[in-house]
Amino acid sequence: MFIGYARPVESEADAKAFIKSIKELHHDANHNVSAYFIKEKSSFALKYDDDGEPAGSSGKPVFKILESKEILNAAVAVTRYFGGIKLGFGGLSRAYRDTALLAIEEAEVVEVFEQVRLKISLGYAESQKVRNLIEKYAVIQEETYLDNVEFVLLVIEELEDEFIKKIIDQTKNKVAFEKL
């Protein structure tokens, strides 16, 4: 019997903690194979572990799923309870790969974007004009209504310039931006 787990992780420490938790959960299993692929700043951390299975038969196929699907910042663990049937190297590799693939598909891949935090200040009249643009391009974290309206927003980094240009056009440049 094979049981697969997949989870997003932010760091190598998160990946190791996740894998450790699966090993503790299934401490009585024959094998707890794992792999992770993480991008932290400008470097990559990647590792796979066969956990006692024949070298290259299990951890590598699990890792190859992450690599081929270009899934970063994720960890996968596959637990095996031996059922008495010898699968051979190829069968073992396919079983681990297929279980990892199923775990990833069931977990659903979430796309993550770099975001910038902006504060915009504008008049009440302009705030009504740009609310739809704000909701289309950003997530409002805070709203303050005093003499002016202030929004603290998270904007996808690659859409920041387009968003600012549209806000400036919509308000006829009656807006102040501050990067937080």
Buried (B, 14 or more C-beta within 10 A) or exposed (E): EBBBBBBBBEEBEBBBEBBEEBBEBBEEBBBBBBBBBBEEEEEEBBBBBBBEBEEEBBBBBBBBBBBEBEBBBBBBBBBBEEEEEEBEEEEBBBBBBBBBBBBBEEBEEEEEEEBBEBBBBBBEEBBEBBEEBBEEBBEEEEEEEEEBBBBBBBBBEEBBEEBBEBBBEBBEEBBEBEEE
